[in-house]
Amino acid sequence: MLTAGEVAGLVVAMFWAILVCFLAMVLVKLARLLTETTKLVSELSDRVVPLLDDVTATVSETNRRLVTVEAITDDVKAVSGHVAQVSGLASTLVTGPLIKLSALAYGVRRAVARRTGQAELPSAGGGERARRGGRSR
């Protein structure tokens, strides 16, 4: 028969063998996982490289079009400046004579009214008294 020390040694040896088998299975599964990961990374890099080339081409085309848009924007800015200048000039050319013409017409009307003896015509805006309803303060 076996002594207590021999039984304990046999039990430890059996646990050791089970542990080694378990660790061997874990290492085999880990090796498979690493192999699959390597394949996946390889396939991913094969797919990513063309996508990066497409992105590079798209960014280059976008930059080229932005340069064109910038040129158009500069032209529009220049044209709007010219339009503002022409509008200011037209306003000056038209409103100056119109104001003088209306002042002349008012003066002529007033002179004709004085000549014919009619009462003085009210001003175009109605004056201060007209706004207050004809009453003074």
Secondary structure, DSSP 8 states (H G I E B T S, - for coil): ---HHHHHHHHHHHHHHHHHHHHHHHHHHHHHHHHHHHHHHHHHHHHHHHHHHHHHHHHHHHHHHHHHHHHHHHHHHHHHHHHHHHHHHHHHHHHHHHHHHHHHHHHHHHHHHHHHT------TT-HHHHHTTS---
